Amino acid sequence: MKRQLILYGIVFFLAFCLFCPVEFSAGASYGLRLWYQALLPVLLPFFLLTGLLRGMGCTDRLNRLLEPVTVRFLRLPASYGSILFFGLVSGLPVSAGMINRLPAEDKQRNLLYPLLLASHVSPGFLTGYLGAYILAAPHLSPLLFLTVYGGNILAALLFLRPAAHAASGSTLITEQAHRIHASYAPHPVPTPAPKPYRSFSVLFSETIQSSVLSIVTVGVNVMLFSVATALCSTIFGFLAICLPTAKPALSGITLLISGLLEVTSGCDTLVTMNVPLLPRLSLVTLFASFGGLSGIFQIRSILKAPFPLGRFIKIKISTALLSAGTMLILQILFSIK
């Protein structure tokens, strides 16, 4: 069934390309322009820097520094400390690339929990694009931080955090096993072999190759979902011509679908349609908290480890509704205008 749906989708896209070439090209051009102007300058340096830091062992120090929070409170292996840090600092899908490079013994069976903790839009995107441009109210950026980040983190802690007996993670379990073994074995526990030495030039070359592959994958996803947005706009635009009385409802549906498919294009549509601040702030929070199907598929394409994609989308929708509802309540309580 899933394979048939994918096949039908490909055929539908090909038909859109053949019968609406102008709209198809405009959607693809917009997606590539968005990737080149907004995502490439932000994500590629972070891919390079995090790859170099990890290759040089700097992330190990960050993991040790954050171990009390990561292991005792979040109940994750200590190696997730740097992933959560860079996920908050640089935004998706940097965290997915770092999770993908973890050793197999440090990966959780259920990756939804660390993904929900670490997969956010970047702080620069929240303050620079959403706060300053979309809302034209930079002073509302702290509210965006509170609702967008707080909603995802709160939902992860309430519904996905592992049980207490699994809190220590594989690292502490391995240490306990070593201590038990050492108490009975007549010979000392063997230490793990040191990692092979790599020169900085080799590390730099390998990091560039993996970073370019990751950023190109992101660009292809953004382009495809921008084409999907153009397809939806074309369909609903044709329906609005046929049904003039339903034009406002169709415009609202188009706006909602656009934001759920791709955050940036959906928020830009809010400005184009001149949506008032009260609903605009709640919709911006909804779109940013969800991250868009484009962002979710960026994570899926970079993260090679399997995880339930359908369940992850449902959880992201739930957290987005929680964040948007919280923002609406705060607007009403504090009379934000």
C-alpha positions as CSV (number, residue, x, y, z in Angstrom):
1,M,0.0,0.0,0.0
2,K,2.8,2.4,1.0
3,R,4.7,1.6,-2.3
4,Q,1.5,2.3,-4.3
5,L,1.0,5.6,-2.7
6,I,4.5,6.6,-3.5
7,L,4.1,5.5,-7.1
8,Y,0.9,7.5,-7.4
9,G,2.6,10.6,-5.9
10,I,5.4,10.3,-8.5
11,V,3.0,10.0,-11.3
12,F,1.0,13.0,-10.0
13,F,4.2,15.1,-9.8
14,L,5.1,14.2,-13.4
15,A,1.6,15.2,-14.6
16,F,2.0,18.5,-12.7
17,C,5.3,19.0,-14.5
18,L,3.8,18.3,-17.9
19,F,0.6,20.2,-17.7
20,C,1.6,23.1,-15.4
21,P,5.3,23.7,-16.3
22,V,5.3,27.4,-15.2
23,E,4.0,26.6,-11.7
24,F,6.2,23.6,-11.4
25,S,9.4,25.5,-12.4
26,A,8.4,28.4,-10.1
27,G,8.0,26.0,-7.1
28,A,11.3,24.3,-7.8
29,S,13.1,27.6,-8.3
30,Y,11.7,28.9,-5.0
31,G,12.8,25.8,-3.1
32,L,16.3,26.0,-4.5
33,R,16.6,29.7,-3.9
34,L,15.4,29.2,-0.3
35,W,18.0,26.4,0.2
36,Y,20.8,28.5,-1.4
37,Q,20.0,31.8,0.4
38,A,18.7,30.7,3.8
39,L,19.8,27.1,4.6
40,L,23.1,26.6,2.8
41,P,24.9,29.5,4.6
42,V,23.6,28.4,8.0
43,L,23.7,24.6,7.9
44,L,26.8,23.9,5.9
45,P,29.2,25.6,8.4
46,F,27.5,23.8,11.3
47,F,27.9,20.5,9.5
48,L,31.6,21.2,8.9
49,L,32.3,22.5,12.4
50,T,30.4,19.8,14.3
51,G,32.1,17.1,12.2
52,L,35.5,18.6,12.9
53,L,34.8,18.9,16.6
54,R,33.6,15.3,16.8
55,G,36.6,14.1,14.8
56,M,39.0,15.9,17.1
57,G,37.3,14.6,20.3
58,C,36.0,18.0,21.5
59,T,32.5,16.7,21.7
60,D,33.7,14.2,24.3
61,R,34.5,17.0,26.6
62,L,31.0,18.6,26.0
63,N,29.4,15.2,26.7
64,R,31.3,14.9,30.1
65,L,30.3,18.5,31.0
66,L,26.6,17.8,30.2
67,E,26.5,14.3,31.6
68,P,24.6,15.1,34.8
69,V,21.8,16.6,32.8
70,T,21.9,14.0,30.0
71,V,22.2,10.9,32.0
72,R,20.4,11.6,35.3
73,F,17.6,14.0,34.2
74,L,17.0,13.2,30.5
75,R,17.9,9.5,31.0
76,L,20.0,9.3,27.8
77,P,23.5,8.0,27.2
78,A,26.2,10.6,27.9
79,S,27.1,10.8,24.2
80,Y,23.8,12.6,23.5
81,G,25.0,15.7,25.4
82,S,26.7,17.4,22.5
83,I,23.9,16.3,20.2
84,L,21.3,18.1,22.3
85,F,23.5,21.1,22.6
86,F,24.1,21.5,18.9
87,G,20.5,20.7,18.1
88,L,19.4,23.6,20.2
89,V,22.1,25.9,18.9
90,S,22.1,25.2,15.2
91,G,18.6,23.6,14.6
92,L,17.6,20.7,12.5
93,P,18.9,18.6,10.8
94,V,22.3,18.9,12.4
95,S,21.3,16.7,15.4
96,A,20.2,14.0,13.0
97,G,23.6,13.9,11.4
98,M,25.3,13.6,14.7
99,I,23.0,10.9,15.9
100,N,23.7,9.0,12.7
101,R,27.5,9.0,13.6
102,L,27.0,7.6,17.1
103,P,28.3,4.1,17.8
104,A,25.6,1.4,17.6
105,E,25.7,0.7,21.3
106,D,24.9,4.3,22.2
107,K,21.8,4.6,19.9
108,Q,18.5,4.2,21.6
109,R,16.0,1.7,20.2
110,N,13.3,4.4,20.3
111,L,14.9,7.5,18.6
112,L,11.8,9.6,18.8
113,Y,12.7,10.8,22.3
114,P,16.2,12.3,21.5
115,L,14.9,13.5,18.1
116,L,12.1,15.4,19.7
117,L,14.5,16.9,22.2
118,A,17.0,18.0,19.6
119,S,15.1,18.7,16.4
120,H,14.1,22.3,16.4
121,V,14.3,25.3,14.0
122,S,17.4,27.3,14.7
123,P,17.5,30.3,17.2
124,G,18.6,32.5,14.3
125,F,15.6,31.5,12.3
126,L,13.3,32.2,15.2
127,T,14.7,35.7,15.9
128,G,15.9,36.9,12.5
129,Y,13.3,35.5,10.1
130,L,10.2,34.8,12.2
131,G,10.5,37.6,14.9
132,A,12.0,40.4,12.8
133,Y,10.5,39.8,9.3
134,I,7.4,37.7,9.6
135,L,6.0,39.2,12.8
136,A,7.8,42.6,12.5
137,A,8.1,42.4,16.3
138,P,11.5,41.3,17.5
139,H,10.4,41.8,21.1
140,L,8.2,38.7,20.8
141,S,11.2,36.4,20.1
142,P,11.3,35.3,23.8
143,L,7.7,34.1,23.5
144,L,8.6,32.1,20.4
145,F,11.5,30.5,22.2
146,L,9.3,29.6,25.2
147,T,6.5,28.1,23.2
148,V,8.4,26.4,20.3
149,Y,11.3,24.9,22.3
150,G,9.3,24.5,25.5
151,G,6.4,22.6,23.8
152,N,8.7,20.0,22.1
153,I,10.9,19.5,25.2
154,L,7.9,19.3,27.6
155,A,6.1,16.7,25.3
156,A,9.3,14.6,25.1
157,L,9.8,14.6,28.9
158,L,6.1,13.8,29.6
159,F,5.4,11.2,27.0
160,L,8.7,9.7,25.7
161,R,11.2,9.8,28.5
162,P,12.5,6.2,29.2
163,A,11.7,4.5,32.5
164,A,13.9,5.0,35.5
165,H,15.5,1.6,35.3
166,A,16.8,2.6,31.9
167,A,18.0,6.0,32.9
168,S,21.7,5.3,33.0
169,G,22.0,4.3,29.3
170,S,24.3,1.9,27.7
171,T,27.4,3.7,28.9
172,L,26.6,3.2,32.6
173,I,25.3,-0.3,32.0
174,T,28.6,-1.2,30.4
175,E,30.5,0.2,33.3
176,Q,28.5,-1.9,35.8
177,A,29.1,-5.0,33.7
178,H,32.9,-4.2,33.8
179,R,32.8,-3.8,37.6
180,I,31.0,-7.1,38.1
181,H,33.3,-8.9,35.7
182,A,36.4,-7.4,37.5
183,S,35.1,-8.7,40.8
184,Y,35.1,-12.3,39.6
185,A,37.7,-12.5,36.9
186,P,41.3,-13.2,37.9
187,H,42.6,-11.0,35.2
188,P,42.0,-7.2,34.7
189,V,39.3,-6.0,32.4
190,P,40.7,-5.2,28.9
191,T,40.6,-1.5,27.9
192,P,39.2,-0.6,24.5
193,A,41.7,-0.1,21.7
194,P,42.6,3.5,21.0
195,K,41.1,5.1,17.9
196,P,43.3,5.1,14.8
197,Y,45.1,8.4,14.3
198,R,44.0,10.6,11.5
199,S,45.7,13.7,10.3
200,F,43.8,17.0,10.3
201,S,43.9,17.1,6.5
202,V,42.3,13.7,6.2
203,L,39.7,14.5,8.8
204,F,38.9,17.8,7.0
205,S,38.6,16.1,3.6
206,E,36.2,13.4,5.1
207,T,34.2,16.0,6.9
208,I,33.7,18.1,3.7
209,Q,32.5,15.1,1.8
210,S,30.0,14.1,4.4
211,S,28.8,17.7,5.0
212,V,28.3,18.4,1.3
213,L,26.3,15.1,0.9
214,S,24.1,16.1,3.8
215,I,23.5,19.7,2.6
216,V,22.6,18.5,-0.9
217,T,20.1,16.0,0.6
218,V,18.5,18.9,2.5
219,G,18.3,21.0,-0.7
220,V,16.6,18.2,-2.7
221,N,14.0,17.8,0.1
222,V,13.3,21.5,0.3
223,M,12.9,21.7,-3.5
224,L,10.5,18.7,-3.6
225,F,8.3,20.1,-0.9
226,S,8.3,23.6,-2.5
227,V,7.0,21.9,-5.6
228,A,4.3,20.2,-3.5
229,T,3.4,23.6,-2.1
230,A,3.1,25.0,-5.6
231,L,0.9,22.0,-6.6
232,C,-1.5,22.6,-3.7
233,S,-1.7,26.3,-4.5
234,T,-2.5,25.6,-8.1
235,I,-5.2,23.1,-7.2
236,F,-6.9,25.3,-4.6
237,G,-6.5,28.3,-6.9
238,F,-8.4,26.5,-9.6
239,L,-11.1,25.5,-7.1
240,A,-11.4,29.1,-6.0
241,I,-12.1,30.2,-9.5
242,C,-14.8,27.5,-9.9
243,L,-16.3,28.2,-6.4
244,P,-15.9,32.0,-5.7
245,T,-18.0,31.7,-2.5
246,A,-15.5,29.2,-1.0
247,K,-12.4,31.4,-1.8
248,P,-11.7,32.5,1.8
249,A,-11.9,28.9,3.1
250,L,-9.7,27.6,0.3
251,S,-7.2,30.4,0.9
252,G,-7.0,29.4,4.6
253,I,-6.5,25.7,3.7
254,T,-3.8,26.6,1.2
255,L,-2.0,28.7,3.9
256,L,-2.2,25.8,6.4
257,I,-1.0,23.2,4.0
258,S,1.8,25.5,2.8
259,G,3.1,26.0,6.4
260,L,2.8,22.3,7.3
261,L,4.8,21.3,4.2
262,E,7.5,23.9,4.4
263,V,8.0,26.4,7.3
264,T,9.6,29.2,5.4
265,S,7.2,29.4,2.5
266,G,4.2,29.0,4.9
267,C,5.3,31.9,7.0
268,D,6.1,34.0,4.0
269,T,2.5,33.4,2.8
270,L,1.3,35.0,6.1
271,V,3.0,38.2,5.1
272,T,1.7,38.0,1.5
273,M,-1.9,37.5,2.7
274,N,-1.5,40.3,5.4
275,V,-2.8,38.1,8.2
276,P,-3.4,40.1,11.5
277,L,-0.9,39.7,14.3
278,L,-3.1,37.6,16.6
279,P,-3.6,34.7,14.3
280,R,-0.3,35.3,12.6
281,L,1.6,34.7,15.9
282,S,-0.2,31.5,16.6
283,L,0.2,30.2,13.1
284,V,4.0,31.0,13.1
285,T,4.3,29.1,16.4
286,L,2.4,26.2,14.9
287,F,4.5,26.0,11.8
288,A,7.8,26.5,13.6
289,S,7.0,23.9,16.3
290,F,6.0,21.3,13.7
291,G,9.1,22.0,11.6
292,G,7.3,21.2,8.3
293,L,7.2,17.9,6.5
294,S,10.3,19.1,4.6
295,G,12.2,19.3,7.9
296,I,11.0,15.9,9.0
297,F,12.0,14.3,5.8
298,Q,15.4,16.1,6.0
299,I,15.9,14.3,9.3
300,R,14.7,11.0,7.8
301,S,17.0,11.3,4.8
302,I,20.1,12.1,6.9
303,L,19.4,9.7,9.8
304,K,20.1,6.2,8.5
305,A,18.8,4.5,11.7
306,P,15.2,3.3,11.4
307,F,12.5,5.0,13.4
308,P,8.7,5.1,13.1
309,L,8.2,8.1,10.7
310,G,4.4,8.1,11.0
311,R,4.4,8.2,14.8
312,F,7.0,10.9,14.7
313,I,4.8,13.1,12.5
314,K,1.8,12.5,14.8
315,I,3.9,13.5,17.8
316,K,5.2,16.6,16.1
317,I,1.6,17.7,15.1
318,S,0.5,17.2,18.7
319,T,3.4,19.3,20.1
320,A,2.8,22.0,17.4
321,L,-0.9,22.2,18.6
322,L,0.3,22.4,22.2
323,S,2.8,25.2,21.4
324,A,0.2,27.2,19.3
325,G,-2.4,26.8,21.9
326,T,0.0,28.0,24.6
327,M,0.9,31.0,22.5
328,L,-2.8,31.9,21.9
329,I,-3.4,31.7,25.7
330,L,-0.4,34.0,26.4
331,Q,-1.6,36.4,23.8
332,I,-5.1,36.7,25.4
333,L,-3.7,36.9,29.0
334,F,-1.1,39.6,28.2
335,S,-3.1,41.4,25.5
336,I,-0.3,41.1,22.9
337,K,-1.0,43.3,19.9
